[in-house]
Amino acid sequence: MNVLEWVFALLQMALFVVAAPLFTAWIKRVKCWLQNRRSPPLSQPYRDLRRLFSKQVLLAHTASPLFRTAPYLVFGTTVIAAAVVPLIALELPTARIADAIVLVGLFGLGRFFLALAGLDVGTTFGGMGASREMTVGALAEPAMLMVIFALAMGAASTNLSTVIHSMLAQGLALRPSLLFAFLALLLVGIAETGRVPVDNPATHLELTMIHEAMILEYTGRQLALMEWAAQLKLMIYGVLVCNLFFPWGIAQTLDPASLLIAGGLLSVKLIILGAVLAVAEGLVAKMRFFKVPVFLAVAFTLALVGMLSFVMLESAS
C-alpha cells in the first residue's frame, strides 16, 4: 500500500504539471469572451509548448553556464513546490513535507535563479526585470508568511495538509481571520504570478514588463520551461486558494469514488476562480510599478489583521 501511495503522489504531481497550461488557457478564454474576441482553443498553450520544444536554442555570446541551467532549475523548483501542495488528496506520503514555509522557500529559490538569469546576459531589460522581480519578492514573501501564520494559529501547524484537516473539522463558518487571510492570499498570488494590475503577462512593453523582461533572451526549450514554470506557479496559487479556504470535497482516502469527486469539485472551483480572475483583470488597469509596494503593503496588513483578530477572538473566549 505504501508503494501505491507513492505512485499516486507522483501521479498527482504529474497531474499538477499537465493541468497548469489548461488553467492558463481557461483564463485567456474568459478574457476573450469579455472583450468580444474569438478565443484560442484550450489546447493552445500545449501547442505553444510543443512548438518551443521543437525549436533550436540560440544563446547570446555573453551567456554563462548559469544562464543555460537556470530554466531547468526554475522549472524543477516549481515542480517540487507542486509536489508539496495537496491537489485532490490529503493522505499521501508527501503530506509530511507539505509545509507552507518550505513552499515559500521553494518559490524564493526559483525567483533567485530567475533573477540571476535575467542579469547574466547583461541586457538592460534583463537587469530591469530582475530588479523589479526581487523588489516584488521582498515585499510579497513577508505577506505570504503572514498569511501562513494566520492560518497556522488555528491549526497549530504550518503543514498544509494539517491546515486543510483543521478547516474541514471547523466546518463552514465565516471567520474574520480567514476572510482577511483569504483576501491577503489573493493579492499575494496576483503579485507573485505576474497578473494584472501588478504585471501583464501578455505585454512586451519595456516600461511595464517584469517577468517577460527576464526571459527575453531565451528561445526554444529553455523558453518553454520558463513559460511552463510560470503557468505551474499560477496553478499552485489557484489550488492554494481553493484547498485552503474551500477544502470541502478534497479526498481524505484514496478510494476511487473519493478521488473522482475531489477531482470534479476542484475543477469546478478552479473554473470559478479563473473566471473571477479574468473578470477582475478586465475591470482594472495595470498600475505603475511604484504603487506595487502599496499593493503588497495592503496584503501584509490584511494578513496581520487576520492573525490579530484570531488572537483577540481566542483571548475573548
Order of alpha helices (4+ residues) and beta strands (2+ residues): alpha-alpha-alpha-alpha-alpha-alpha-alpha-alpha-alpha-alpha-alpha
